[in-house]
Amino acid sequence: MVLLAGAFALRVALWRPLELSGAEPADGFTRVAGVVHVHTTASDGTGSPAQVAAAAEAMGLGFVFITDHNTLDAKEAEGYHGSTLALVGVEASTQSGHLLGLGIPDPVFRFSGDAPDALDDIRVLGGAAFAAHPTSARADFRWTGWDLPGPWGIELLNGDSQWREAGGWGLAQSALLYPLNPRYALLQSLGRPRSALERWDALLAVRDVPGIAGADAHARIVLRKDTALRLPSYRAIFGLFQNHVLLDAPLEGDPLRDGRAIVDALARGRSYVGVDALAPAGGFSFTAETGGRAFFQGTSAPVSFDPFLKEMNSLFEKQIALTYLSTHPKKGFHKLDIKPLERDVEIHHPAGYTR
């Protein structure tokens, strides 16, 4: 038993993300990976804005979005830290849930607790809004403003929601494995965000809705009101899943211009979420082709109904459905005989009906 446990521990310690091979995407986009939704000591995180930026640079991220609760006090840290662009937004609390405001300046006012007002403020400030942890297991964290008009997107994947949905056993397993291999350990508590995806599908039936992943990183686990462990680390969380934006041109080193390009890509849905702890996702590409034209992430592809309508016309030419409503004055069973006049016509009765 001890040997088996030792062999498993060694396997976990040596595990690394899967290696991928193949040609680089030929779609002409520049791909930049980064993390959105990070908390610092400006609210309830354990690391300073500078430490968060350093952790993001150490993980090779192109950008990191700091979004502290109801404050943009980390604005002084905004800019390039080595090759990583640190951007500062906000996580605004409203009566309908929490909203991420990305790509906005530090306003001279506090965000209203009214969700429509907060959405309007973010829009007027030139930013992009996303509902944070919209389907959280914690009721007071859930987003309830599903009927509010756009534009706003949602977090399809949220770190805090994932930990809550993992349950006691999942978290215990991750805690035991974390000292051996943080990346492997965090993967154990990661699941498919079914409820968020279902909500996204419903919204997409009405309008365009960008989806992102939110790390919701605090670098701490609260044990009691006054006690917390500084785990998992920012670096470990940043390596778990990332947002990969598709840009028309490479970043130029100008924080304002580059930040605007990243926010615009996220707001337009010109991005995708990759679970990079499992395998590097920087080479992913998706293209839809119709009518001799190609459509990429962040664009709406027109759908032609011609093939469908032609098929329906063909079916209607071959069959017809008849519905009979009895108006007989007396209750009871009555027999109705239906016979075709043409030999090549068949009559089928729906299941559950007697002939």
C-alpha positions as CSV (number, residue, x, y, z in Angstrom):
1,M,0.0,0.0,0.0
2,V,2.8,2.4,0.9
3,L,4.5,1.6,-2.4
4,L,1.3,2.3,-4.4
5,A,0.8,5.6,-2.5
6,G,4.4,6.5,-3.3
7,A,4.1,5.7,-6.9
8,F,0.9,7.7,-7.2
9,A,2.5,10.7,-5.4
10,L,5.5,10.5,-7.8
11,R,3.1,10.4,-10.8
12,V,1.3,13.5,-9.6
13,A,4.5,15.4,-8.9
14,L,5.9,14.6,-12.4
15,W,2.6,15.3,-14.3
16,R,2.8,18.1,-16.8
17,P,0.2,19.6,-19.3
18,L,-0.3,17.6,-22.4
19,E,2.0,18.4,-25.4
20,L,0.3,19.4,-28.6
21,S,1.7,19.4,-32.1
22,G,0.5,20.8,-35.5
23,A,0.7,23.9,-37.6
24,E,0.0,27.3,-36.2
25,P,-3.4,28.8,-37.1
26,A,-3.4,30.6,-40.4
27,D,-6.3,32.9,-39.7
28,G,-4.1,36.0,-39.4
29,F,-5.0,36.9,-35.8
30,T,-2.5,37.7,-33.0
31,R,-3.4,35.6,-30.0
32,V,-2.8,37.0,-26.5
33,A,-3.6,35.0,-23.3
34,G,-4.5,36.6,-20.0
35,V,-6.6,36.4,-16.9
36,V,-9.6,38.4,-15.9
37,H,-11.1,39.0,-12.4
38,V,-8.3,39.2,-9.8
39,H,-8.5,40.7,-6.4
40,T,-5.7,42.5,-4.5
41,T,-5.1,44.1,-1.1
42,A,-7.2,47.0,-2.5
43,S,-10.2,44.8,-1.5
44,D,-10.1,41.2,-0.2
45,G,-7.1,39.7,-2.0
46,T,-3.8,38.9,-0.3
47,G,-1.4,40.3,-2.9
48,S,-0.6,43.9,-3.8
49,P,-1.4,45.0,-7.3
50,A,2.4,44.9,-8.1
51,Q,2.6,41.3,-6.7
52,V,-0.3,40.3,-8.9
53,A,1.3,41.8,-12.0
54,A,4.6,40.0,-11.1
55,A,2.8,36.7,-10.8
56,A,1.1,37.2,-14.1
57,E,4.4,38.0,-15.8
58,A,6.0,35.0,-14.2
59,M,3.3,32.8,-15.8
60,G,3.9,34.4,-19.2
61,L,0.5,36.1,-19.5
62,G,0.0,38.9,-22.0
63,F,-2.5,40.7,-19.7
64,V,-4.1,40.5,-16.3
65,F,-7.3,42.3,-15.2
66,I,-7.5,43.5,-11.6
67,T,-11.1,43.9,-10.5
68,D,-11.4,44.8,-6.8
69,H,-14.7,45.2,-5.1
70,N,-16.3,48.6,-5.8
71,T,-13.0,50.3,-6.2
72,L,-10.3,51.1,-8.8
73,D,-7.7,52.0,-6.2
74,A,-5.2,49.8,-8.0
75,K,-5.1,52.2,-11.0
76,E,-1.6,53.3,-10.1
77,A,-0.3,49.8,-11.0
78,E,-2.0,49.9,-14.5
79,G,0.5,49.6,-17.3
80,Y,3.2,47.2,-18.5
81,H,5.1,45.1,-16.0
82,G,7.8,43.6,-18.2
83,S,5.9,41.9,-21.0
84,T,2.6,41.7,-19.1
85,L,0.0,44.5,-19.3
86,A,-1.8,45.0,-16.0
87,L,-5.3,46.5,-16.5
88,V,-7.6,47.7,-13.7
89,G,-11.4,47.5,-13.7
90,V,-13.9,46.9,-11.0
91,E,-16.3,44.3,-9.6
92,A,-19.4,46.4,-8.8
93,S,-22.0,45.1,-6.3
94,T,-25.6,45.6,-7.4
95,Q,-29.0,44.3,-6.2
96,S,-29.0,41.9,-9.2
97,G,-25.5,40.5,-8.6
98,H,-21.9,41.5,-9.3
99,L,-20.7,43.2,-12.5
100,L,-17.2,43.3,-13.9
101,G,-16.5,46.7,-15.5
102,L,-13.5,46.4,-17.8
103,G,-11.7,49.1,-19.7
104,I,-13.0,52.1,-17.7
105,P,-11.3,55.0,-16.0
106,D,-11.5,55.7,-12.3
107,P,-14.9,57.5,-12.1
108,V,-15.5,60.4,-9.8
109,F,-18.6,58.6,-8.4
110,R,-19.4,55.4,-6.7
111,F,-21.3,52.8,-8.7
112,S,-24.9,52.6,-7.9
113,G,-26.3,49.4,-6.4
114,D,-28.9,49.5,-9.1
115,A,-27.9,47.1,-11.9
116,P,-29.4,49.0,-14.9
117,D,-27.6,52.2,-13.6
118,A,-24.3,50.3,-13.2
119,L,-24.6,48.8,-16.7
120,D,-25.3,52.3,-18.1
121,D,-22.3,53.8,-16.2
122,I,-19.9,51.2,-17.5
123,R,-21.2,51.8,-21.0
124,V,-20.9,55.6,-20.7
125,L,-17.3,55.2,-19.4
126,G,-16.4,53.2,-22.5
127,G,-16.1,49.9,-20.8
128,A,-17.4,46.4,-21.2
129,A,-19.7,44.7,-18.6
130,F,-19.8,41.0,-17.6
131,A,-22.0,39.3,-15.0
132,A,-19.6,37.7,-12.4
133,H,-20.1,34.2,-11.1
134,P,-23.7,34.3,-12.5
135,T,-24.7,30.8,-11.4
136,S,-22.9,30.5,-8.1
137,A,-23.9,27.9,-5.6
138,R,-24.0,30.8,-3.1
139,A,-27.4,32.4,-3.6
140,D,-26.3,36.0,-2.8
141,F,-23.6,35.7,-5.4
142,R,-25.9,34.7,-8.3
143,W,-26.8,37.1,-11.1
144,T,-30.6,37.7,-11.3
145,G,-30.7,40.4,-14.0
146,W,-31.1,38.1,-16.9
147,D,-33.8,40.2,-18.5
148,L,-31.7,43.4,-18.4
149,P,-31.0,44.8,-21.9
150,G,-27.5,44.4,-23.3
151,P,-24.8,44.8,-24.1
152,W,-23.2,42.8,-21.3
153,G,-21.6,39.4,-21.2
154,I,-21.2,36.7,-18.6
155,E,-18.5,34.6,-16.9
156,L,-18.9,31.1,-18.3
157,L,-16.2,29.8,-15.9
158,N,-15.6,31.3,-12.5
159,G,-12.9,30.1,-10.1
160,D,-15.0,30.7,-6.9
161,S,-18.0,28.9,-8.4
162,Q,-15.9,26.0,-9.4
163,W,-14.5,25.5,-5.9
164,R,-18.0,25.7,-4.4
165,E,-19.4,23.2,-6.8
166,A,-16.5,20.8,-6.3
167,G,-17.9,19.8,-2.9
168,G,-16.0,18.6,0.2
169,W,-14.4,15.6,-1.3
170,G,-13.2,17.5,-4.4
171,L,-11.7,20.2,-2.3
172,A,-10.1,17.7,0.1
173,Q,-8.5,15.9,-2.8
174,S,-7.2,19.1,-4.3
175,A,-5.8,20.2,-0.9
176,L,-3.9,16.9,-0.5
177,L,-2.4,17.0,-4.0
178,Y,-1.6,20.7,-4.0
179,P,1.8,20.4,-2.3
180,L,2.8,17.8,-4.9
181,N,1.6,19.6,-8.0
182,P,-0.6,22.8,-7.8
183,R,-1.7,22.7,-11.4
184,Y,-2.7,19.0,-11.2
185,A,-4.5,19.6,-7.9
186,L,-6.6,22.5,-9.1
187,L,-7.6,20.5,-12.2
188,Q,-9.3,18.0,-9.9
189,S,-11.9,20.5,-8.8
190,L,-12.6,21.8,-12.2
191,G,-15.9,20.8,-13.8
192,R,-18.1,21.6,-16.7
193,P,-20.2,24.8,-15.9
194,R,-23.4,23.4,-17.2
195,S,-25.8,25.9,-15.6
196,A,-23.8,28.9,-16.9
197,L,-23.7,27.4,-20.4
198,E,-27.4,26.8,-20.4
199,R,-28.0,30.4,-19.4
200,W,-25.6,31.5,-22.2
201,D,-27.5,29.5,-24.8
202,A,-30.7,31.1,-23.7
203,L,-29.3,34.6,-24.0
204,L,-27.7,33.9,-27.3
205,A,-31.1,33.1,-28.7
206,V,-32.0,36.8,-28.1
207,R,-28.8,38.7,-28.7
208,D,-25.0,38.5,-29.1
209,V,-23.5,37.7,-25.6
210,P,-19.7,37.5,-25.1
211,G,-18.5,34.8,-22.7
212,I,-15.3,34.9,-20.6
213,A,-13.6,33.0,-17.8
214,G,-13.1,34.8,-14.5
215,A,-10.3,33.6,-12.2
216,D,-11.9,35.3,-9.2
217,A,-8.5,35.0,-7.6
218,H,-7.9,36.1,-4.0
219,A,-5.0,33.8,-3.2
220,R,-6.6,32.7,0.0
221,I,-8.9,30.1,1.6
222,V,-11.0,31.4,4.5
223,L,-11.0,28.9,7.4
224,R,-12.7,31.2,9.9
225,K,-13.7,34.8,10.0
226,D,-10.2,35.8,11.2
227,T,-8.2,32.9,9.7
228,A,-7.2,32.2,6.1
229,L,-4.6,30.2,4.2
230,R,-2.8,32.0,1.4
231,L,-3.6,29.2,-1.0
232,P,-3.9,28.6,-3.9
233,S,-1.3,31.1,-5.1
234,Y,-1.9,33.7,-7.8
235,R,0.5,31.8,-10.0
236,A,-1.3,28.5,-9.6
237,I,-4.7,30.1,-10.4
238,F,-3.3,32.0,-13.4
239,G,-2.1,28.7,-14.9
240,L,-5.5,27.0,-14.6
241,F,-7.6,28.6,-17.3
242,Q,-7.1,31.7,-19.4
243,N,-8.9,34.0,-21.9
244,H,-7.2,34.0,-25.3
245,V,-8.1,37.2,-27.3
246,L,-7.8,37.4,-31.0
247,L,-6.3,40.7,-32.2
248,D,-6.0,42.2,-35.7
249,A,-2.4,43.2,-34.9
250,P,0.3,42.5,-32.3
251,L,0.4,44.6,-29.1
252,E,2.5,47.7,-29.6
253,G,3.7,48.4,-26.0
254,D,1.3,51.3,-25.6
255,P,-0.8,50.6,-22.5
256,L,-3.8,52.7,-23.6
257,R,-4.0,51.4,-27.1
258,D,-3.2,47.8,-26.2
259,G,-5.7,47.8,-23.3
260,R,-8.4,49.1,-25.6
261,A,-7.7,46.4,-28.1
262,I,-7.9,43.7,-25.5
263,V,-11.2,45.0,-24.0
264,D,-12.7,45.4,-27.4
265,A,-11.9,41.8,-28.3
266,L,-13.5,40.5,-25.0
267,A,-16.5,42.7,-25.6
268,R,-17.0,41.5,-29.1
269,G,-16.6,37.8,-28.2
270,R,-13.4,37.6,-30.3
271,S,-11.8,35.4,-27.7
272,Y,-12.0,31.9,-26.3
273,V,-11.4,30.2,-23.0
274,G,-8.7,27.6,-22.7
275,V,-8.0,25.2,-19.8
276,D,-4.3,25.7,-20.2
277,A,-3.4,23.6,-17.2
278,L,-4.6,20.6,-19.2
279,A,-2.9,21.6,-22.5
280,P,-1.7,24.8,-24.0
281,A,-4.6,26.4,-25.9
282,G,-2.8,29.2,-27.7
283,G,-3.1,27.4,-31.1
284,F,-6.8,26.9,-31.2
285,S,-8.7,28.2,-34.2
286,F,-12.3,28.0,-35.3
287,T,-13.7,29.0,-38.6
288,A,-17.3,28.7,-40.0
289,E,-17.7,28.9,-43.8
290,T,-20.9,29.5,-45.6
291,G,-21.7,31.1,-49.0
292,G,-18.0,31.2,-49.9
293,R,-17.2,33.4,-46.9
294,A,-15.3,32.6,-43.6
295,F,-16.4,33.8,-40.2
296,F,-14.3,33.7,-37.1
297,Q,-14.9,34.1,-33.3
298,G,-16.7,37.3,-32.5
299,T,-18.6,37.6,-35.7
300,S,-22.1,36.5,-36.6
301,A,-22.4,34.1,-39.5
302,P,-25.6,34.4,-41.6
303,V,-27.5,31.1,-41.8
304,S,-29.2,30.2,-45.0
305,F,-32.6,28.5,-44.6
306,D,-32.9,27.5,-48.3
307,P,-31.8,23.9,-47.8
308,F,-34.2,23.5,-44.9
309,L,-37.1,25.1,-46.7
310,K,-36.5,23.0,-49.8
311,E,-36.6,19.8,-47.7
312,M,-39.8,21.0,-46.0
313,N,-41.5,21.7,-49.3
314,S,-40.6,18.3,-50.5
315,L,-42.1,16.7,-47.4
316,F,-45.3,18.8,-47.6
317,E,-45.7,17.7,-51.2
318,K,-45.8,14.1,-50.0
319,Q,-47.9,14.2,-46.9
320,I,-50.7,16.0,-45.2
321,A,-52.0,15.9,-41.6
322,L,-55.8,15.9,-40.8
323,T,-57.3,16.8,-37.5
324,Y,-60.9,15.9,-36.7
325,L,-63.0,17.5,-34.0
326,S,-66.1,15.6,-33.0
327,T,-69.3,17.7,-32.7
328,H,-71.6,14.7,-32.1
329,P,-74.3,15.7,-29.7
330,K,-74.1,12.4,-27.7
331,K,-71.3,11.3,-25.6
332,G,-69.7,7.9,-26.1
333,F,-67.5,6.2,-28.7
334,H,-68.1,6.8,-32.4
335,K,-66.4,5.2,-35.3
336,L,-64.8,7.1,-38.1
337,D,-63.5,5.3,-41.2
338,I,-60.9,7.0,-43.3
339,K,-60.0,5.3,-46.6
340,P,-57.7,6.6,-49.3
341,L,-58.9,6.9,-52.8
342,E,-55.4,6.4,-54.3
343,R,-53.6,3.1,-53.9
344,D,-50.2,4.7,-53.3
345,V,-51.5,6.8,-50.3
346,E,-50.9,5.4,-46.8
347,I,-52.7,6.5,-43.6
348,H,-50.8,6.4,-40.3
349,H,-52.4,7.0,-37.0
350,P,-50.3,8.8,-34.3
351,A,-49.2,6.7,-31.3
352,G,-51.8,6.6,-28.6
353,Y,-54.8,6.8,-30.9
354,T,-57.1,3.9,-31.7
355,R,-58.0,3.1,-35.3
